[in-house]
Each structure stands twice: as C-alpha cells, then as structure tokens.
Amino acid sequence: MTISFSHMANAIRALSMDAVQAANSGHPGMPMGMADVATVLFTKHLKYDPAWPEWPNRDRFILSAGHGSMLLYSLLYLTGYESPTIEDIKNFRQLHHPCAGHPEYAEIAGVEMTTGPLGQGLASSVGFALAERLSNARMGDVVDHHTYVICGDGCLMEGISHEAISMAGHLKLGKMIVLWDDNEICIDGSTSATVSDDQIARFSASGWHVQAINGHDAEEIDAAIEAAKQDDRPSMIACRTTIGYGAPTKQGTAGVHGAPLGADEIAAARLMLDWPHAPFHIPADILEAWAQAGKRSQDLAEKWKIAFDGLDDAVKTDFNRRLNKQLPENLAEAINNLKKGLVDNPVKVATRKASLMALEVINPILQETIGGSADLTGSNLTKTADQAPITGQDFSGRYMYYGVREFGMSAVMNGLALHGEYIPYGGTFMVFTDYCRSAIRLSALMEQRVIYVMTHDSIGLGEDGPTHQPVEHLMSLRAMPNVAVYRPADAVETAEAWLAALQDTKRPSILALSRQGLVPVRLTHTSENLVAKGGYELRAAEGTAVVTIIATGSEVEIAVSARETLQAEGIPTRVVSMPCTDVFDDQTEAYKTEVLGNTDINVSIEAGVKFGWERYVGRDGIIIGMDSFGASAPANELYEHFGITAEAIVTAVKNRL
C-alpha cells in the first residue's frame, strides 16, 4: 500500500500539536505550516543517513526558525534517528530530556546547530555553505553537498539577514538553498503591520536565484527545490503557507504561533486532517514509509566511504585529524620557539602586532585556520602572507574579507566551525563585540572553537574617542559562561594566548589586543604555557610581600613599574599577570590561593570598568580602573587623565599603609 504524501506530512503536524499540548507551551504553527515543505525535502532531496548522522558529506539542514523545533524533532524521529524517541517527544521542553524548546546542538544527532535567536541560523548557514566550498576546493567532489535552511519572517526581519544574504550572493554559494516560510504572520499579528519588503526583489538584488511557490503543493515544492539545485547561485524559495495548517479556527492567525492549540482545536484538527489516531501514535504503515525515506541515502553514504578510503593516506589522516579537533604535533614546539626568540630578542610591539607574529608561525602549520576581518584587516593584523583571499571564483584561499558585517562575520564563523574541518578566527575592534555578542553567545552555548581577535582593546587606542574605546566590554564578556577572554601583556603572552585558544576545543576565545606598543614583561623563557593557567606570578616580592598587584594586558607594564617604585621605598611588592580570569577560575583552589597570595594590600589595575575586580582583590582591595566612558586624546594623556598609572598605584598603596 502506498502511503499518501499528505498522511506523511500530517504525521509531523500531529506530533507537533500533541507535543506542544503535552508541554503546555511551544510553537505549533510553523511546524504545521511547513510540514509539506519539510516532507518533500526529507523524502526526496536531503542527503542524510540516520544510521550515520555524522557522515561528513551529508547535506546540512538548519532550522533557522528554531522556535518551530517540533518540526525538526518530528523529522528526526520519523526518519529513524536513534534520538529523539517517542518518549523524548512526549517530554518536549522538559528538564533532562533532549527535545528542548529550541534545538540545541549536541543534544540530538541531526541538530546541526543551536537556533532560536532569529536570523542566526540563516547567517551561520553561510558558514556551513562556505565550508563545503572550501573543502570541495581542497579535496574535490568527495566533499559535495548542499546546505538547506528553513527560515521565517522573523529571520528576514532581523538585520543579520541582510549581512547573510549579501555575503552568500557575493560569494556565489550555489549549494545554499533557503526555504522561506512565507505565512504573513508574526507574533503581533499580520506582518503587514510590521514589514512591507519585497523579499523576492531583495534576494534577487543580492545575486540570488529566487522562486515563489505554494508551500502546500508537493509537486511545486519538489520542482522548486530541483530547480534550485541546478542553479549556480544561492537560492531562495518563497513558500506561501498557512501557519498552523490543519487547525480549523486558528490556522492563519497569530494565535497559533506560540501557544498550545487546546484540546478542542486539536480534536477538530484531527478531523480536518483525517488523522483519527491517538496522541503520539503514528500508524505502522506511515512510520515505515518515513523509515524508508530515511534510508534513501544509505547507498550514497557507502559509496562516499569507498571514495574517501581511496584517497591518499595523508589526505585522509589530515581530514580525520581536523574532524577530531586535533592539532599538528609540531605546533606547540613552533610556538615555544617563537617565545624563546621573543625573550632572547625582546621587542616593544602592540599585542595586535604580536598576534600577527604568532599567526605567521601558526598558519603555515595549521592549514585549517580560516582568517578574516570585518573590514579592518590592516588594523586587526589578521592576514598572514600565506593566506590568499576567498572569493566566489576561488575557494582555495584561507582569508575572508567579511566587510563591515561584524555580527554576520561571527555567525559565519560559527558555521565554519560547526561544519567540522576548520578553525575560524576573525577580527574587529573590541568595542564592536557589542555587535558580535549574540553570535559569541551561541559559540559558547555550542562549545565551538571560534577565535575572536578583538583589537584596540582600551582607552589606549587614543584619539578615536569614547565611541571606539571599550570600557565595560572585558567584564561583560567575562560574565558570559564558557568564553575565555584573553588579554595578553606582551608578545610572549600573546603567543601563549593563541596556543591556549587553539588547544581549547570546547569554548570560544576572545583575544583582547592593544593598539599601542607594550613593553616586554616576560624576560625569562619557559616552555610552560603560563597564560593557559589564566594567571601567574610575574614578579616576586623582594622580602615578605606586603602588596600584590594584579594586572592585565597593557596595564601589566604599569604594575611592574609601580612595583619597582614600591620596592625601592621598602614596600615588598609582587605582580600577578592575569591574562584570562575565565581560565584562572578553572584552576585548583590551591593554585589560585598561591597566585593571589595573602598580602595585606591587594590592588588591581585594568583600563576598564572596576566592576568585578573585588572578586580577586577583596571588598577592601584597591581597584584602579574606569568609572566612566573614555575621551578623545592621545593614549598617554588618557592614562594620566583617568588615573591609570604607576603613580596612582603607589599613592593608593602608601595611603592605605
């Protein structure tokens, strides 16, 4: 017996409305409206194997409209993934169950990324599609797949959608296909109250292939996806749908967007959809039809494995090393040699320049790094001599000119990292982490090794003034869970920070780097990575320590200078360099106690807000920092004006004594 297309789609609708009802919360409207589109995609086009979810050449499916998570959970269950089970779906949105309110990466195989913050799935999909083209250029057609995205009106209203659409069109990412749930409804009601954009014209103007179809007509959906696959431009298919399709009195209204349908409406929907089955029950014949759809690509997966096994051993070994997030064995040694050279021949350089010096060692060894900058390459110093630009005509390069798209750059880097083979890093000014913040948060949530190179990290950038001088940014980023914020003090610490960031496979790192030149403070060589401990004693006291000064970045040299004065005046003083509080907090209690010491007076100095430093110096400690925004003036004048000086430390200590 042949199972009808409508019955297969209605299985998604039934599971979605039942799960939302059981949870008494959720979003049934989008899954019910896009069930037809998703059914065509998963039964006829998407290349995937539930028995091998991590198959490297699978098509990527990104549910950018993450609030409609039951669409994805239903598809994964129906097509035969090990998880979610029907019990998981019955426990939708419940504690310690994998079917979260929005899809969460690593909770369930088949969820390619965490989505929910609208627009970011669409933008990160540019990174997925870019990664596919990069790997295809390096390995040939053994990497050759599509990236499919389902997005909604909300995704396209978000400003990041413009950045994503523009980048994808510019790069000619022809393997990227966006299915827009064009239902004309948002939470507040009809989209006519909010937006009147011509999305077809908008995508077309950015170089996309565009189509408009009936999102409930299987033949139109099938033909449109096929046409998109044949075009060498990224494609957008506007799928006109009815939100909550099948709910007789609520479909087509905002009322079905984000609330349970209710028992009466669900009963009526079962009649309308010809679905006379108990909640969460999928008839065996329909379940079997879906299971067969899930096995469609198993032969392709087997053929891919044979083709991959036929590649050169060195290519296979390197590809697997990258997928396993392992670094080349000689990288640490190369960084150690760089450190030794910097100690033997000290140089006063800005840490942004020191970062470039480290990258010039890293990039030739670590071929999977993909660098970039948001139109600040010459300021961020993120491009090394061996990195050719990535263009829509040539994907063999390793450097992205992201343009003035800080948020988009960060989201694309998430996609690059999630694809598996690459370590992305990208630069802008530290103050613009405000623009990147939501994507940084997703990097942290998904535990992705994305490296944010943030230069011009304080009032030390000088004349550009308070709009460009980050003050609260360091502490606000340190407050974010699972992010490592490194603020190195000189070239040696910068090299160590880069190695620590590359070795940390479970969280993103932010390198906060100076514009101004910094005096070398690491004067002796050690092969140990001290920055990887977060904080360490840089200068011991001569005599029994009375004062401990904790400093970061450009203020470490100020702390060292203050120590020299205090020591000369008979006040034994030690200096702790604290390049990364996040990593320091991970150390043992014994180590932290040893580093912080037990002196009478504890001082912190950082050219940023004072908030948070009481954690390390105590409530009665001396905190030297900022209580205001910055100003426009040369850097040395600003440090004097705001009292972030060695003299300020000395005076505060002597007053306390």
C-alpha positions in Angstrom: 0.0 0.0 0.0 1.4 3.4 -1.0 1.2 6.0 1.8 0.0 9.4 0.6 2.2 12.4 0.8 -0.5 14.2 3.0 -0.5 11.4 5.5 3.3 11.6 5.9 3.1 15.4 6.3 0.2 15.1 8.8 2.4 12.8 11.0 4.6 15.9 11.5 1.6 18.1 12.3 0.1 15.5 14.7 3.4 15.1 16.6 3.9 18.8 16.8 0.5 19.8 18.1 0.5 16.8 20.6 3.9 17.6 22.0 3.1 21.3 22.4 -0.1 20.4 24.1 1.6 18.0 26.5 4.2 20.6 27.4 1.5 23.3 27.6 4.0 25.6 25.8 5.7 25.8 22.5 5.1 26.8 18.8 2.8 24.5 16.8 2.1 27.0 14.0 5.4 26.8 12.0 5.7 23.0 12.1 2.2 22.6 10.9 2.6 25.2 8.2 5.9 23.9 6.9 5.2 20.2 7.2 4.6 19.8 3.5 7.8 21.6 2.5 9.8 19.5 5.1 8.2 16.3 3.9 9.3 16.9 0.3 12.8 17.9 1.4 13.4 14.9 3.7 11.8 12.3 1.4 13.2 13.4 -2.0 16.1 15.8 -1.7 18.0 15.9 1.6 21.1 13.7 1.6 21.4 12.2 5.1 21.8 8.8 6.8 20.2 8.4 10.3 22.4 5.4 10.9 25.5 7.6 10.3 24.4 11.1 11.5 28.0 12.4 11.3 28.6 11.4 7.7 30.9 14.2 6.6 29.3 14.6 3.1 25.7 14.8 4.4 23.6 17.8 3.4 23.2 20.2 6.3 19.7 21.2 7.4 19.4 24.3 9.5 16.2 25.2 11.2 16.8 29.0 11.5 13.2 29.5 12.7 14.2 27.5 15.8 11.0 28.1 17.7 9.5 25.6 15.4 11.7 22.9 16.9 9.0 20.2 16.8 9.3 20.2 13.0 12.9 19.0 13.4 12.3 16.6 16.2 9.4 15.1 14.3 11.5 14.6 11.2 14.4 13.0 13.1 12.1 10.6 14.9 10.1 9.7 11.8 13.2 9.1 9.6 14.8 6.7 12.1 17.4 8.6 14.1 18.2 6.9 17.4 17.1 10.1 19.1 14.6 11.5 19.8 12.5 8.6 20.8 8.7 8.9 21.1 9.2 9.2 24.8 11.5 12.2 24.2 8.9 13.8 22.1 6.3 13.2 24.8 8.6 15.0 27.2 9.1 18.0 24.9 10.5 21.0 26.8 11.0 19.0 30.0 14.1 19.0 32.2 16.7 16.4 31.4 15.1 15.5 28.1 16.7 16.3 24.7 13.8 17.9 22.9 14.4 21.4 24.2 12.2 24.3 23.4 14.6 25.4 20.7 17.0 23.0 19.0 20.3 22.6 20.9 23.5 21.4 19.2 24.9 18.1 20.6 21.7 17.2 22.4 20.4 15.2 19.4 22.3 14.0 16.3 20.8 15.7 13.3 20.6 19.1 15.0 23.4 20.8 13.2 23.4 24.0 15.4 21.6 25.7 18.2 18.9 28.0 16.8 16.3 30.3 18.2 17.9 33.8 18.1 16.2 34.6 14.8 18.4 35.2 11.8 21.5 33.4 13.2 20.7 30.1 11.7 20.4 31.7 8.3 23.7 33.6 8.8 25.6 30.6 10.1 24.3 28.6 7.2 26.5 30.9 5.0 29.4 29.5 7.1 28.3 25.9 6.5 27.9 26.5 2.8 31.3 28.3 2.6 33.0 25.4 4.5 31.6 23.0 1.9 33.1 25.0 -1.0 36.4 25.3 0.9 36.6 21.5 1.4 35.5 20.9 -2.2 38.3 23.1 -3.4 40.8 21.1 -1.3 39.5 17.6 -1.6 37.5 17.5 -4.8 34.0 16.0 -5.1 34.4 13.8 -2.1 33.0 16.9 -0.3 30.0 17.9 -2.4 26.7 18.7 -0.6 24.0 21.2 -0.1 23.0 23.4 2.9 19.3 23.8 3.3 17.7 26.4 5.6 14.2 26.9 6.8 13.6 30.5 7.9 10.6 32.6 8.7 9.5 36.2 8.5 11.3 36.9 11.8 14.6 35.7 10.5 14.3 38.0 7.5 13.3 41.0 9.6 16.5 40.6 11.7 19.3 42.9 10.5 21.7 40.0 10.4 19.7 38.5 7.5 20.9 41.4 5.3 24.5 40.6 6.1 24.0 36.9 5.4 22.1 37.3 2.2 24.7 39.8 0.9 27.6 37.6 1.7 26.1 34.5 0.2 25.2 36.2 -3.0 28.6 37.9 -3.2 30.4 34.5 -2.8 28.1 32.7 -5.2 27.3 30.0 -2.7 25.2 27.9 -5.1 24.9 25.0 -2.8 22.9 27.0 -0.3 19.1 26.8 -0.5 16.8 28.8 1.7 13.1 27.8 2.2 11.2 30.8 3.4 8.1 30.1 5.4 6.1 32.9 3.8 3.0 32.8 6.0 2.5 36.6 6.5 2.1 36.1 10.3 4.3 37.3 13.2 3.7 37.2 16.9 2.0 40.6 16.9 -0.4 39.6 14.1 -0.2 40.2 10.3 3.3 41.0 9.0 1.5 43.9 7.2 1.7 45.8 10.4 5.4 45.4 10.6 7.1 45.0 7.2 6.3 45.5 3.5 9.6 44.4 2.0 9.6 42.7 -1.4 11.7 39.7 -0.3 11.9 38.3 -3.9 13.4 41.6 -5.1 15.7 41.8 -2.1 17.3 38.4 -2.6 17.4 38.9 -6.3 19.3 42.2 -5.9 21.9 40.3 -3.8 22.5 37.8 -6.6 20.2 35.0 -5.5 18.1 32.6 -7.6 14.5 33.2 -6.4 11.2 31.4 -6.8 7.7 31.7 -5.3 5.5 28.7 -4.8 2.5 27.2 -3.0 4.1 25.7 0.1 1.3 23.1 0.4 1.7 21.7 -3.2 4.1 18.8 -3.2 4.7 19.0 -6.9 5.6 22.7 -6.8 7.8 22.2 -3.8 9.7 19.3 -5.4 10.1 21.2 -8.7 11.3 24.3 -7.0 14.0 22.5 -4.9 15.1 20.7 -8.0 15.4 24.0 -9.9 17.4 25.5 -7.0 19.8 22.6 -7.1 20.5 23.2 -10.7 21.3 26.9 -10.4 24.8 28.1 -9.6 23.6 30.9 -7.4 22.3 30.6 -3.8 18.6 30.0 -3.9 15.6 31.3 -2.0 12.2 29.7 -2.4 9.3 31.7 -1.0 6.9 29.0 0.2 3.5 30.6 0.7 2.0 28.6 3.6 -0.8 28.8 6.2 0.6 29.0 9.7 -1.0 26.2 11.8 -2.3 24.4 8.7 -5.0 22.0 9.8 -6.2 23.8 12.9 -9.7 24.8 11.6 -10.3 28.0 13.6 -6.8 29.1 14.5 -4.8 28.4 11.2 -3.7 31.6 9.5 -3.7 33.6 12.7 -1.1 34.8 15.2 -2.9 32.7 17.9 -1.4 29.5 16.6 2.2 30.8 16.6 3.3 30.3 20.1 0.7 28.6 22.2 -0.9 25.1 22.5 -3.9 24.7 20.3 -6.1 23.4 23.2 -7.9 20.1 23.4 -11.0 21.2 21.3 -8.9 22.7 18.5 -6.7 19.6 18.4 -9.8 17.3 18.2 -11.1 19.5 15.3 -7.7 19.4 13.6 -7.7 15.6 13.7 -11.0 15.6 11.8 -9.8 18.2 9.3 -6.6 16.4 8.7 -8.2 12.9 8.6 -6.0 11.8 11.4 -8.1 9.6 13.7 -5.2 8.4 15.8 -4.4 8.8 19.5 -1.9 11.4 20.6 1.7 10.5 19.7 0.6 7.4 17.8 1.9 7.1 14.3 0.4 4.2 12.4 2.9 1.5 11.4 2.5 1.9 7.7 3.1 5.7 7.9 6.1 5.1 10.2 7.5 2.6 7.7 7.1 5.0 4.8 9.1 7.6 6.8 11.7 5.0 7.8 12.2 4.1 4.1 12.7 7.8 3.3 15.4 7.9 6.0 17.2 5.0 4.2 17.3 6.8 0.8 20.9 7.9 1.0 22.5 4.9 2.7 23.9 3.7 -0.7 25.3 7.2 -1.2 26.9 7.1 2.2 28.5 3.7 1.4 29.8 4.9 -1.9 31.2 8.0 -0.3 33.1 5.9 2.3 34.6 3.9 -0.5 35.6 7.0 -2.4 37.1 8.5 0.8 39.0 5.4 1.6 40.5 5.6 -1.9 42.1 9.0 -1.2 45.8 9.4 -0.4 46.6 8.3 3.2 48.0 11.7 4.1 44.8 13.5 3.0 42.6 11.1 4.9 44.7 11.3 8.1 44.7 15.1 8.0 40.9 15.3 7.3 40.2 13.0 10.3 42.6 14.9 12.5 40.7 18.1 11.7 37.3 16.5 12.3 38.6 15.2 15.7 39.8 18.8 16.6 43.4 17.6 17.0 46.3 20.0 16.3 49.5 19.1 14.5 52.2 17.8 16.8 54.7 20.4 15.9 52.5 23.4 16.6 53.3 23.7 20.3 57.0 23.4 19.6 56.8 26.1 17.0 55.1 28.5 19.5 57.7 27.6 22.1 60.5 28.5 19.6 58.7 31.8 18.9 58.5 32.6 22.6 62.2 31.8 23.1 63.1 34.1 20.3 61.0 36.9 21.8 62.7 36.5 25.1 66.2 36.5 23.5 65.4 39.5 21.4 62.7 41.5 23.2 60.5 43.8 21.1 58.1 46.5 22.1 55.1 46.0 20.0 51.3 46.3 20.2 49.8 42.9 21.0 47.8 43.2 17.8 51.2 43.1 16.0 52.3 40.3 18.3 49.2 38.4 17.3 50.2 38.7 13.7 53.7 37.4 14.6 52.1 34.4 16.2 49.8 33.8 13.2 52.8 33.9 10.9 54.0 30.8 12.8 50.6 29.2 13.2 49.0 29.5 9.8 51.7 27.7 7.7 51.5 24.7 10.2 47.7 24.8 10.9 46.2 24.7 7.4 42.6 24.6 8.7 42.7 28.1 10.1 40.4 30.5 8.1 41.1 34.1 9.0 39.2 37.2 8.4 38.3 40.7 9.4 35.2 42.9 9.3 36.9 45.5 7.0 39.7 46.1 9.4 42.5 43.8 8.1 45.1 46.5 8.3 44.2 47.4 11.8 43.4 43.9 13.2 46.5 42.4 11.5 44.7 39.1 10.9 46.1 38.2 7.4 49.4 36.4 7.0 51.5 36.3 3.9 50.5 32.7 3.1 46.7 33.4 3.1 45.1 34.1 -0.2 41.6 35.7 -0.2 38.5 33.6 -0.6 36.3 34.7 -3.5 33.3 33.5 -5.3 35.6 32.4 -8.1 38.3 30.7 -5.9 37.7 28.9 -2.7 41.3 27.7 -2.3 42.1 30.7 -0.2 42.1 31.0 3.6 41.2 34.6 4.3 37.7 36.2 4.3 37.2 39.8 3.7 33.9 40.0 5.7 33.2 43.6 5.0 31.5 45.8 7.6 29.5 42.9 8.9 30.7 42.2 12.5 27.6 40.2 13.5 27.5 38.3 10.2 31.2 37.5 10.4 30.7 36.0 13.9 27.7 33.9 12.8 29.5 32.7 9.7 32.5 31.6 11.8 30.1 29.5 13.9 29.0 27.8 10.7 32.6 27.2 9.6 33.5 25.7 13.0 30.3 23.5 13.1 31.0 22.1 9.7 33.9 20.3 11.3 37.1 20.8 9.4 38.0 24.4 10.1 39.2 26.8 12.9 37.9 30.2 12.1 39.2 33.4 13.5 38.0 36.9 12.7 38.8 40.4 13.8 37.2 43.7 14.5 37.6 46.4 17.2 37.0 45.3 20.8 34.2 47.8 21.2 32.3 46.0 18.4 31.9 42.8 20.4 28.6 44.5 21.2 27.6 43.8 17.5 29.0 40.2 17.7 27.7 39.4 21.2 24.7 37.2 20.3 26.9 35.1 18.0 29.6 34.8 20.6 27.0 33.6 23.0 26.0 30.8 20.5 29.7 29.9 20.1 29.8 29.4 23.9 26.5 27.5 24.0 27.6 25.2 21.3 31.1 24.8 22.7 32.7 25.8 19.4 36.4 26.7 18.9 35.9 30.1 17.3 38.5 32.7 18.0 37.6 36.4 18.1 40.5 38.7 17.5 39.5 42.0 19.1 42.0 44.8 18.8 42.0 48.4 20.1 41.1 47.0 23.5 41.0 50.1 25.7 41.4 53.8 26.0 44.9 53.1 24.8 43.6 53.4 21.2 43.6 57.1 21.8 42.2 59.7 19.5 39.2 57.8 18.1 37.5 58.6 21.4 34.8 57.1 23.6 32.7 55.6 20.8 35.6 53.3 19.9 37.1 52.8 23.4 35.8 49.7 25.1 35.3 50.2 28.8 32.7 47.7 30.0 33.3 45.1 27.3 36.0 43.0 29.0 33.9 42.4 32.1 30.7 41.9 30.2 32.3 39.2 28.1 33.9 37.6 31.2 30.4 37.3 32.6 29.3 35.1 29.7 29.6 31.4 30.6 32.1 29.2 28.6 34.0 32.0 27.0 37.8 32.5 27.5 38.7 36.2 27.4 42.5 36.6 27.0 44.2 40.0 27.4 47.9 39.4 27.0 50.6 41.8 28.3 53.3 41.4 25.7 54.4 39.4 22.7 55.2 36.3 24.7 51.9 36.2 26.4 50.1 36.8 23.1 51.8 33.7 21.6 50.8 31.7 24.6 47.2 33.0 24.4 47.0 31.9 20.7 48.2 28.4 21.6 45.8 28.2 24.6 42.9 29.3 22.4 43.7 26.7 19.7 44.1 23.9 22.2 40.7 24.7 23.9 38.3 22.7 21.8 35.2 23.3 24.0 34.8 27.1 24.0 35.3 30.2 22.0 38.2 32.6 22.9 38.4 36.3 22.7 41.8 37.9 22.2 41.7 41.5 23.5 44.7 43.1 21.9 46.3 46.6 22.2 46.7 49.2 19.5 49.7 50.8 21.4 53.1 49.2 21.8 53.7 47.4 25.0 57.0 46.9 26.9 58.1 43.3 27.2 57.4 41.9 30.7 58.3 38.2 30.2 62.1 38.4 30.5 62.9 34.7 31.0 61.9 31.8 28.9 59.8 28.8 30.0 58.3 26.1 27.8 55.3 26.1 30.1 52.3 28.0 28.8 51.7 30.3 31.8 48.8 32.1 30.0 47.0 28.7 29.8 46.7 28.9 33.6 44.9 32.2 33.4 47.0 34.0 36.0 50.5 33.6 37.4 53.1 35.4 39.5 55.1 37.6 37.1 57.3 39.3 39.6 58.0 38.1 43.1 58.5 40.4 46.0 61.9 41.1 47.4 61.3 40.3 51.0 58.0 39.2 52.6 55.3 40.5 50.3 53.1 43.3 51.6 51.4 44.2 48.3 50.0 42.1 45.4 49.2 44.0 42.2 47.0 42.1 39.7 47.1 43.5 36.2 46.0 42.5 32.6 47.2 43.5 29.2 48.7 46.9 28.7 48.5 47.6 32.4 50.9 44.9 33.4 53.9 47.1 32.5 52.3 49.8 34.7 52.1 47.3 37.5 55.7 46.3 37.1 56.8 50.0 37.2 54.8 50.6 40.3 56.4 47.5 41.9 59.8 48.9 41.2 59.0 52.2 43.0 57.4 50.5 46.0 60.3 48.1 46.3 62.7 51.0 46.2 60.7 52.6 49.0 60.9 49.4 51.1 57.5 48.0 50.4 57.9 44.4 49.2 55.5 44.0 46.2 54.6 41.2 43.9 52.9 41.4 40.5 50.4 38.9 39.1 49.6 38.9 35.4 46.0 37.8 34.9 45.6 37.4 31.1 42.5 35.3 31.5 40.2 35.3 34.5 38.0 32.7 32.9 40.8 30.1 32.7 42.2 31.1 36.1 38.9 30.4 37.7 39.1 26.8 36.4 42.4 26.1 38.3 42.6 24.3 41.6 41.9 26.2 44.8 45.5 25.6 45.9 46.9 27.1 42.7 44.6 30.1 42.9 45.4 30.7 46.5 49.1 30.5 45.7 48.9 33.0 42.9 46.6 35.5 44.6 48.8 35.3 47.7 48.0 36.5 51.2 49.3 40.1 51.3 48.0 43.0 53.4 47.1 45.1 50.4 45.7 43.8 47.1 45.5 46.0 44.0 44.0 45.5 40.6 44.6 47.7 37.6 42.9 47.5 34.3 41.8 50.1 31.8 38.2 49.1 32.0 35.3 49.2 34.5 36.2 48.5 38.1 33.2 46.2 38.4 34.2 42.6 39.1 37.7 43.0 40.4 36.6 42.8 44.0 36.4 39.0 43.3 40.2 38.9 43.2 41.3 41.8 45.5 38.6 41.5 48.1 36.0 44.1 49.1 38.7 46.2 50.8 41.1 45.9 47.9 42.3 48.8 45.8 40.7 48.8 42.3 42.2 51.1 39.7 40.1 51.4 36.6 37.3 53.3 34.9 34.1 54.8 36.3 33.1 56.5 33.0 33.4 56.3 29.3 36.7 57.4 27.7 37.7 60.5 25.8 39.4 61.6 22.6 43.1 62.3 23.1 46.5 60.6 22.7 46.7 57.4 24.7 49.4 58.6 27.2 47.3 61.7 28.1 44.2 59.5 28.6 46.0 57.2 31.1 47.1 60.2 33.0 43.6 61.8 32.9 41.8 58.7 34.1 44.5 57.9 36.8 45.5 54.6 35.4 49.2 55.0 36.2 52.0 53.6 38.3 51.9 56.7 40.4 48.2 56.1 41.1 49.1 52.6 42.4 52.0 53.9 44.5 49.9 56.7 46.0 46.9 54.4 46.8 49.2 51.8 48.5 51.0 54.4 50.6 47.8 56.0 51.6 46.5 52.6 52.7 49.6 51.8 54.7 
